[in-house]
């Protein structure tokens, strides 16, 4: 799909960073998408530690 306004809206969503833990690097990193590879080492052994679902849980606790 190509369209000026719609395209910009989609980019806003995709570019939201997601906190993740890379098992290869053994450190916290940030990925652009839920199943993205680690930007540092390229490994897909990345556990999402933040993001919309977990953020909702945190809000419920608070
Ligand atoms: Zn890594």
PDB file of the backbone (N, CA, C, O) and the ligand in Angstrom, with CONECT records:
HET     ZN  A 101       1
ATOM      1  N   UNK A   1       0.857  -1.193   0.000  1.00  0.00           N
ATOM      2  CA  UNK A   1       0.000   0.000   0.000  1.00  0.00           C
ATOM      3  C   UNK A   1       0.891   1.241   0.000  1.00  0.00           C
ATOM      4  O   UNK A   1       1.791   1.379   0.829  1.00  0.00           O
ATOM      5  N   UNK A   2       0.626   2.123  -0.928  1.00  0.00           N
ATOM      6  CA  UNK A   2       1.387   3.365  -0.958  1.00  0.00           C
ATOM      7  C   UNK A   2       0.433   4.532  -0.833  1.00  0.00           C
ATOM      8  O   UNK A   2      -0.554   4.615  -1.564  1.00  0.00           O
ATOM      9  N   UNK A   3       0.722   5.432   0.086  1.00  0.00           N
ATOM     10  CA  UNK A   3      -0.126   6.606   0.276  1.00  0.00           C
ATOM     11  C   UNK A   3       0.554   7.523   1.262  1.00  0.00           C
ATOM     12  O   UNK A   3       1.104   7.059   2.261  1.00  0.00           O
ATOM     13  N   UNK A   4       0.528   8.814   1.004  1.00  0.00           N
ATOM     14  CA  UNK A   4       1.287   9.752   1.815  1.00  0.00           C
ATOM     15  C   UNK A   4       0.961   9.681   3.286  1.00  0.00           C
ATOM     16  O   UNK A   4       1.825   9.317   4.083  1.00  0.00           O
ATOM     17  N   UNK A   5      -0.259  10.018   3.677  1.00  0.00           N
ATOM     18  CA  UNK A   5      -0.609  10.111   5.090  1.00  0.00           C
ATOM     19  C   UNK A   5      -0.589   8.732   5.763  1.00  0.00           C
ATOM     20  O   UNK A   5      -0.055   8.586   6.862  1.00  0.00           O
ATOM     21  N   UNK A   6      -1.167   7.732   5.110  1.00  0.00           N
ATOM     22  CA  UNK A   6      -1.224   6.403   5.706  1.00  0.00           C
ATOM     23  C   UNK A   6       0.185   5.854   5.931  1.00  0.00           C
ATOM     24  O   UNK A   6       0.455   5.223   6.953  1.00  0.00           O
ATOM     25  N   UNK A   7       1.068   6.094   4.984  1.00  0.00           N
ATOM     26  CA  UNK A   7       2.427   5.581   5.094  1.00  0.00           C
ATOM     27  C   UNK A   7       3.119   6.180   6.321  1.00  0.00           C
ATOM     28  O   UNK A   7       3.817   5.475   7.050  1.00  0.00           O
ATOM     29  N   UNK A   8       2.925   7.458   6.540  1.00  0.00           N
ATOM     30  CA  UNK A   8       3.541   8.095   7.693  1.00  0.00           C
ATOM     31  C   UNK A   8       3.018   7.543   8.996  1.00  0.00           C
ATOM     32  O   UNK A   8       3.777   7.388   9.952  1.00  0.00           O
ATOM     33  N   UNK A   9       1.737   7.243   9.052  1.00  0.00           N
ATOM     34  CA  UNK A   9       1.136   6.721  10.278  1.00  0.00           C
ATOM     35  C   UNK A   9       1.716   5.354  10.611  1.00  0.00           C
ATOM     36  O   UNK A   9       1.994   5.066  11.775  1.00  0.00           O
ATOM     37  N   UNK A  10       1.900   4.521   9.611  1.00  0.00           N
ATOM     38  CA  UNK A  10       2.448   3.189   9.848  1.00  0.00           C
ATOM     39  C   UNK A  10       3.881   3.299  10.353  1.00  0.00           C
ATOM     40  O   UNK A  10       4.267   2.567  11.264  1.00  0.00           O
ATOM     41  N   UNK A  11       4.664   4.187   9.788  1.00  0.00           N
ATOM     42  CA  UNK A  11       6.049   4.350  10.207  1.00  0.00           C
ATOM     43  C   UNK A  11       6.133   4.749  11.670  1.00  0.00           C
ATOM     44  O   UNK A  11       7.045   4.310  12.370  1.00  0.00           O
ATOM     45  N   UNK A  12       5.220   5.558  12.143  1.00  0.00           N
ATOM     46  CA  UNK A  12       5.235   5.964  13.545  1.00  0.00           C
ATOM     47  C   UNK A  12       5.127   4.749  14.456  1.00  0.00           C
ATOM     48  O   UNK A  12       5.820   4.672  15.470  1.00  0.00           O
ATOM     49  N   UNK A  13       4.270   3.807  14.106  1.00  0.00           N
ATOM     50  CA  UNK A  13       4.064   2.621  14.939  1.00  0.00           C
ATOM     51  C   UNK A  13       5.297   1.722  14.910  1.00  0.00           C
ATOM     52  O   UNK A  13       5.756   1.261  15.955  1.00  0.00           O
ATOM     53  N   UNK A  14       5.835   1.474  13.714  1.00  0.00           N
ATOM     54  CA  UNK A  14       6.961   0.559  13.561  1.00  0.00           C
ATOM     55  C   UNK A  14       8.194   1.080  14.292  1.00  0.00           C
ATOM     56  O   UNK A  14       8.974   0.291  14.825  1.00  0.00           O
ATOM     57  N   UNK A  15       8.375   2.376  14.322  1.00  0.00           N
ATOM     58  CA  UNK A  15       9.606   2.919  14.885  1.00  0.00           C
ATOM     59  C   UNK A  15       9.580   3.024  16.404  1.00  0.00           C
ATOM     60  O   UNK A  15      10.556   3.476  17.004  1.00  0.00           O
ATOM     61  N   UNK A  16       8.487   2.616  17.037  1.00  0.00           N
ATOM     62  CA  UNK A  16       8.483   2.585  18.496  1.00  0.00           C
ATOM     63  C   UNK A  16       9.487   1.540  18.982  1.00  0.00           C
ATOM     64  O   UNK A  16       9.377   0.373  18.607  1.00  0.00           O
ATOM     65  N   UNK A  17      10.439   1.920  19.786  1.00  0.00           N
ATOM     66  CA  UNK A  17      11.430   0.942  20.260  1.00  0.00           C
ATOM     67  C   UNK A  17      10.837  -0.006  21.286  1.00  0.00           C
ATOM     68  O   UNK A  17       9.987   0.380  22.088  1.00  0.00           O
ATOM     69  N   UNK A  18      11.292  -1.244  21.253  1.00  0.00           N
ATOM     70  CA  UNK A  18      10.835  -2.256  22.209  1.00  0.00           C
ATOM     71  C   UNK A  18      12.043  -2.723  23.019  1.00  0.00           C
ATOM     72  O   UNK A  18      13.053  -3.136  22.449  1.00  0.00           O
ATOM     73  N   UNK A  19      11.943  -2.659  24.315  1.00  0.00           N
ATOM     74  CA  UNK A  19      13.027  -3.135  25.170  1.00  0.00           C
ATOM     75  C   UNK A  19      13.143  -4.645  25.050  1.00  0.00           C
ATOM     76  O   UNK A  19      12.136  -5.354  25.062  1.00  0.00           O
ATOM     77  N   UNK A  20      14.362  -5.132  24.936  1.00  0.00           N
ATOM     78  CA  UNK A  20      14.572  -6.567  24.787  1.00  0.00           C
ATOM     79  C   UNK A  20      15.875  -6.970  25.462  1.00  0.00           C
ATOM     80  O   UNK A  20      16.756  -6.147  25.711  1.00  0.00           O
ATOM     81  N   UNK A  21      15.965  -8.278  25.750  1.00  0.00           N
ATOM     82  CA  UNK A  21      17.170  -8.838  26.340  1.00  0.00           C
ATOM     83  C   UNK A  21      17.776  -9.804  25.337  1.00  0.00           C
ATOM     84  O   UNK A  21      17.124 -10.764  24.925  1.00  0.00           O
ATOM     85  N   UNK A  22      19.023  -9.556  24.938  1.00  0.00           N
ATOM     86  CA  UNK A  22      19.702 -10.436  23.986  1.00  0.00           C
ATOM     87  C   UNK A  22      20.510 -11.472  24.755  1.00  0.00           C
ATOM     88  O   UNK A  22      21.376 -11.125  25.558  1.00  0.00           O
ATOM     89  N   UNK A  23      20.220 -12.756  24.503  1.00  0.00           N
ATOM     90  CA  UNK A  23      20.947 -13.817  25.213  1.00  0.00           C
ATOM     91  C   UNK A  23      22.383 -13.920  24.708  1.00  0.00           C
ATOM     92  O   UNK A  23      23.271 -14.309  25.466  1.00  0.00           O
ATOM     93  N   UNK A  24      22.623 -13.588  23.473  1.00  0.00           N
ATOM     94  CA  UNK A  24      23.972 -13.656  22.923  1.00  0.00           C
ATOM     95  C   UNK A  24      24.862 -12.553  23.499  1.00  0.00           C
ATOM     96  O   UNK A  24      25.999 -12.811  23.895  1.00  0.00           O
ATOM     97  N   UNK A  25      24.353 -11.352  23.543  1.00  0.00           N
ATOM     98  CA  UNK A  25      25.113 -10.219  24.087  1.00  0.00           C
ATOM     99  C   UNK A  25      25.043 -10.208  25.612  1.00  0.00           C
ATOM    100  O   UNK A  25      25.887  -9.594  26.264  1.00  0.00           O
ATOM    101  N   UNK A  26      24.051 -10.878  26.182  1.00  0.00           N
ATOM    102  CA  UNK A  26      23.821 -10.877  27.630  1.00  0.00           C
ATOM    103  C   UNK A  26      23.639  -9.453  28.133  1.00  0.00           C
ATOM    104  O   UNK A  26      24.205  -9.055  29.151  1.00  0.00           O
ATOM    105  N   UNK A  27      22.844  -8.705  27.399  1.00  0.00           N
ATOM    106  CA  UNK A  27      22.572  -7.343  27.834  1.00  0.00           C
ATOM    107  C   UNK A  27      21.246  -6.867  27.244  1.00  0.00           C
ATOM    108  O   UNK A  27      20.692  -7.468  26.323  1.00  0.00           O
ATOM    109  N   UNK A  28      20.773  -5.785  27.802  1.00  0.00           N
ATOM    110  CA  UNK A  28      19.530  -5.201  27.308  1.00  0.00           C
ATOM    111  C   UNK A  28      19.787  -4.442  26.021  1.00  0.00           C
ATOM    112  O   UNK A  28      20.790  -3.740  25.891  1.00  0.00           O
ATOM    113  N   UNK A  29      18.886  -4.585  25.082  1.00  0.00           N
ATOM    114  CA  UNK A  29      18.998  -3.859  23.832  1.00  0.00           C
ATOM    115  C   UNK A  29      17.622  -3.363  23.433  1.00  0.00           C
ATOM    116  O   UNK A  29      16.656  -3.542  24.174  1.00  0.00           O
ATOM    117  N   UNK A  30      17.528  -2.752  22.287  1.00  0.00           N
ATOM    118  CA  UNK A  30      16.254  -2.224  21.812  1.00  0.00           C
ATOM    119  C   UNK A  30      16.044  -2.682  20.382  1.00  0.00           C
ATOM    120  O   UNK A  30      16.922  -2.514  19.535  1.00  0.00           O
ATOM    121  N   UNK A  31      14.875  -3.263  20.109  1.00  0.00           N
ATOM    122  CA  UNK A  31      14.542  -3.683  18.760  1.00  0.00           C
ATOM    123  C   UNK A  31      13.358  -2.857  18.265  1.00  0.00           C
ATOM    124  O   UNK A  31      12.582  -2.311  19.049  1.00  0.00           O
ATOM    125  N   UNK A  32      13.247  -2.785  16.956  1.00  0.00           N
ATOM    126  CA  UNK A  32      12.172  -1.981  16.372  1.00  0.00           C
ATOM    127  C   UNK A  32      10.877  -2.758  16.286  1.00  0.00           C
ATOM    128  O   UNK A  32       9.795  -2.175  16.341  1.00  0.00           O
ATOM    129  N   UNK A  33      10.978  -4.078  16.151  1.00  0.00           N
ATOM    130  CA  UNK A  33       9.786  -4.894  16.038  1.00  0.00           C
ATOM    131  C   UNK A  33       9.900  -6.089  16.970  1.00  0.00           C
ATOM    132  O   UNK A  33      10.993  -6.482  17.378  1.00  0.00           O
ATOM    133  N   UNK A  34       8.744  -6.658  17.296  1.00  0.00           N
ATOM    134  CA  UNK A  34       8.666  -7.701  18.314  1.00  0.00           C
ATOM    135  C   UNK A  34       9.584  -8.892  18.025  1.00  0.00           C
ATOM    136  O   UNK A  34      10.182  -9.442  18.950  1.00  0.00           O
ATOM    137  N   UNK A  35       9.703  -9.294  16.772  1.00  0.00           N
ATOM    138  CA  UNK A  35      10.500 -10.474  16.454  1.00  0.00           C
ATOM    139  C   UNK A  35      11.744 -10.095  15.660  1.00  0.00           C
ATOM    140  O   UNK A  35      12.239 -10.877  14.849  1.00  0.00           O
ATOM    141  N   UNK A  36      12.243  -8.883  15.905  1.00  0.00           N
ATOM    142  CA  UNK A  36      13.440  -8.423  15.228  1.00  0.00           C
ATOM    143  C   UNK A  36      14.684  -9.104  15.798  1.00  0.00           C
ATOM    144  O   UNK A  36      14.677  -9.598  16.925  1.00  0.00           O
ATOM    145  N   UNK A  37      15.742  -9.121  15.003  1.00  0.00           N
ATOM    146  CA  UNK A  37      17.014  -9.639  15.493  1.00  0.00           C
ATOM    147  C   UNK A  37      17.716  -8.573  16.317  1.00  0.00           C
ATOM    148  O   UNK A  37      17.418  -7.384  16.201  1.00  0.00           O
ATOM    149  N   UNK A  38      18.655  -9.012  17.153  1.00  0.00           N
ATOM    150  CA  UNK A  38      19.436  -8.082  17.955  1.00  0.00           C
ATOM    151  C   UNK A  38      20.224  -7.165  17.028  1.00  0.00           C
ATOM    152  O   UNK A  38      20.917  -7.649  16.134  1.00  0.00           O
ATOM    153  N   UNK A  39      20.133  -5.857  17.222  1.00  0.00           N
ATOM    154  CA  UNK A  39      20.836  -4.925  16.348  1.00  0.00           C
ATOM    155  C   UNK A  39      22.349  -4.983  16.531  1.00  0.00           C
ATOM    156  O   UNK A  39      23.088  -4.528  15.657  1.00  0.00           O
ATOM    157  N   UNK A  40      22.821  -5.525  17.633  1.00  0.00           N
ATOM    158  CA  UNK A  40      24.261  -5.578  17.899  1.00  0.00           C
ATOM    159  C   UNK A  40      24.906  -6.819  17.288  1.00  0.00           C
ATOM    160  O   UNK A  40      25.940  -6.714  16.629  1.00  0.00           O
ATOM    161  N   UNK A  41      24.308  -7.994  17.500  1.00  0.00           N
ATOM    162  CA  UNK A  41      24.942  -9.239  17.055  1.00  0.00           C
ATOM    163  C   UNK A  41      24.136  -9.961  15.985  1.00  0.00           C
ATOM    164  O   UNK A  41      24.643 -10.902  15.373  1.00  0.00           O
ATOM    165  N   UNK A  42      22.901  -9.550  15.744  1.00  0.00           N
ATOM    166  CA  UNK A  42      22.095 -10.168  14.702  1.00  0.00           C
ATOM    167  C   UNK A  42      21.414 -11.444  15.135  1.00  0.00           C
ATOM    168  O   UNK A  42      20.783 -12.109  14.314  1.00  0.00           O
ATOM    169  N   UNK A  43      21.523 -11.807  16.408  1.00  0.00           N
ATOM    170  CA  UNK A  43      20.901 -13.030  16.899  1.00  0.00           C
ATOM    171  C   UNK A  43      19.402 -12.848  17.064  1.00  0.00           C
ATOM    172  O   UNK A  43      18.920 -11.762  17.386  1.00  0.00           O
ATOM    173  N   UNK A  44      18.675 -13.941  16.833  1.00  0.00           N
ATOM    174  CA  UNK A  44      17.229 -13.903  17.064  1.00  0.00           C
ATOM    175  C   UNK A  44      16.868 -14.442  18.446  1.00  0.00           C
ATOM    176  O   UNK A  44      15.688 -14.578  18.770  1.00  0.00           O
ATOM    177  N   UNK A  45      17.872 -14.746  19.257  1.00  0.00           N
ATOM    178  CA  UNK A  45      17.605 -15.186  20.625  1.00  0.00           C
ATOM    179  C   UNK A  45      17.421 -13.955  21.497  1.00  0.00           C
ATOM    180  O   UNK A  45      18.236 -13.653  22.369  1.00  0.00           O
ATOM    181  N   UNK A  46      16.335 -13.263  21.236  1.00  0.00           N
ATOM    182  CA  UNK A  46      16.051 -12.005  21.915  1.00  0.00           C
ATOM    183  C   UNK A  46      14.727 -12.138  22.642  1.00  0.00           C
ATOM    184  O   UNK A  46      13.717 -12.508  22.044  1.00  0.00           O
ATOM    185  N   UNK A  47      14.730 -11.841  23.908  1.00  0.00           N
ATOM    186  CA  UNK A  47      13.499 -11.873  24.691  1.00  0.00           C
ATOM    187  C   UNK A  47      12.986 -10.457  24.859  1.00  0.00           C
ATOM    188  O   UNK A  47      13.718  -9.559  25.276  1.00  0.00           O
ATOM    189  N   UNK A  48      11.717 -10.269  24.527  1.00  0.00           N
ATOM    190  CA  UNK A  48      11.119  -8.955  24.695  1.00  0.00           C
ATOM    191  C   UNK A  48      10.855  -8.705  26.185  1.00  0.00           C
ATOM    192  O   UNK A  48      10.151  -9.481  26.830  1.00  0.00           O
ATOM    193  N   UNK A  49      11.407  -7.648  26.714  1.00  0.00           N
ATOM    194  CA  UNK A  49      11.202  -7.325  28.129  1.00  0.00           C
ATOM    195  C   UNK A  49      10.308  -6.108  28.301  1.00  0.00           C
ATOM    196  O   UNK A  49       9.875  -5.804  29.413  1.00  0.00           O
ATOM    197  N   UNK A  50      10.035  -5.421  27.219  1.00  0.00           N
ATOM    198  CA  UNK A  50       9.154  -4.257  27.281  1.00  0.00           C
ATOM    199  C   UNK A  50       8.231  -4.265  26.090  1.00  0.00           C
ATOM    200  O   UNK A  50       8.221  -5.221  25.313  1.00  0.00           O
ATOM    201  N   UNK A  51       7.462  -3.220  25.938  1.00  0.00           N
ATOM    202  CA  UNK A  51       6.537  -3.194  24.819  1.00  0.00           C
ATOM    203  C   UNK A  51       5.112  -3.071  25.290  1.00  0.00           C
ATOM    204  O   UNK A  51       4.850  -2.992  26.490  1.00  0.00           O
ATOM    205  N   UNK A  52       4.188  -3.055  24.347  1.00  0.00           N
ATOM    206  CA  UNK A  52       2.814  -2.701  24.690  1.00  0.00           C
ATOM    207  C   UNK A  52       2.192  -3.665  25.702  1.00  0.00           C
ATOM    208  O   UNK A  52       1.551  -3.215  26.652  1.00  0.00           O
ATOM    209  N   UNK A  53       2.365  -4.990  25.523  1.00  0.00           N
ATOM    210  CA  UNK A  53       1.700  -5.934  26.407  1.00  0.00           C
ATOM    211  C   UNK A  53       2.217  -5.812  27.841  1.00  0.00           C
ATOM    212  O   UNK A  53       1.435  -5.714  28.787  1.00  0.00           O
ATOM    213  N   UNK A  54       3.546  -5.819  27.989  1.00  0.00           N
ATOM    214  CA  UNK A  54       4.123  -5.727  29.329  1.00  0.00           C
ATOM    215  C   UNK A  54       3.845  -4.357  29.937  1.00  0.00           C
ATOM    216  O   UNK A  54       3.672  -4.226  31.148  1.00  0.00           O
ATOM    217  N   UNK A  55       3.805  -3.358  29.096  1.00  0.00           N
ATOM    218  CA  UNK A  55       3.556  -2.010  29.603  1.00  0.00           C
ATOM    219  C   UNK A  55       2.150  -1.927  30.213  1.00  0.00           C
ATOM    220  O   UNK A  55       1.939  -1.242  31.214  1.00  0.00           O
ATOM    221  N   UNK A  56       1.197  -2.631  29.598  1.00  0.00           N
ATOM    222  CA  UNK A  56      -0.162  -2.651  30.135  1.00  0.00           C
ATOM    223  C   UNK A  56      -0.180  -3.312  31.506  1.00  0.00           C
ATOM    224  O   UNK A  56      -0.858  -2.847  32.422  1.00  0.00           O
ATOM    225  N   UNK A  57       0.593  -4.430  31.641  1.00  0.00           N
ATOM    226  CA  UNK A  57       0.641  -5.100  32.937  1.00  0.00           C
ATOM    227  C   UNK A  57       1.206  -4.180  34.015  1.00  0.00           C
ATOM    228  O   UNK A  57       0.698  -4.141  35.136  1.00  0.00           O
ATOM    229  N   UNK A  58       2.254  -3.445  33.671  1.00  0.00           N
ATOM    230  CA  UNK A  58       2.850  -2.537  34.641  1.00  0.00           C
ATOM    231  C   UNK A  58       1.851  -1.489  35.083  1.00  0.00           C
ATOM    232  O   UNK A  58       1.791  -1.129  36.258  1.00  0.00           O
ATOM    233  N   UNK A  59       1.070  -1.005  34.139  1.00  0.00           N
ATOM    234  CA  UNK A  59       0.080   0.017  34.461  1.00  0.00           C
ATOM    235  C   UNK A  59      -0.985  -0.548  35.407  1.00  0.00           C
ATOM    236  O   UNK A  59      -1.466   0.156  36.296  1.00  0.00           O
ATOM    237  N   UNK A  60      -1.352  -1.828  35.212  1.00  0.00           N
ATOM    238  CA  UNK A  60      -2.358  -2.436  36.065  1.00  0.00           C
ATOM    239  C   UNK A  60      -1.847  -2.582  37.498  1.00  0.00           C
ATOM    240  O   UNK A  60      -2.603  -2.407  38.453  1.00  0.00           O
ATOM    241  N   UNK A  61      -0.560  -2.904  37.643  1.00  0.00           N
ATOM    242  CA  UNK A  61       0.035  -3.051  38.974  1.00  0.00           C
ATOM    243  C   UNK A  61       0.040  -1.695  39.695  1.00  0.00           C
ATOM    244  O   UNK A  61      -0.285  -1.590  40.878  1.00  0.00           O
ATOM    245  N   UNK A  62       0.417  -0.677  38.941  1.00  0.00           N
ATOM    246  CA  UNK A  62       0.460   0.649  39.553  1.00  0.00           C
ATOM    247  C   UNK A  62      -0.954   1.114  39.891  1.00  0.00           C
ATOM    248  O   UNK A  62      -1.134   2.212  40.417  1.00  0.00           O
TER     249      UNK A  62
HETATM  250 ZN    ZN A 101      22.927  -9.372  20.637  1.00  0.00          ZN
END
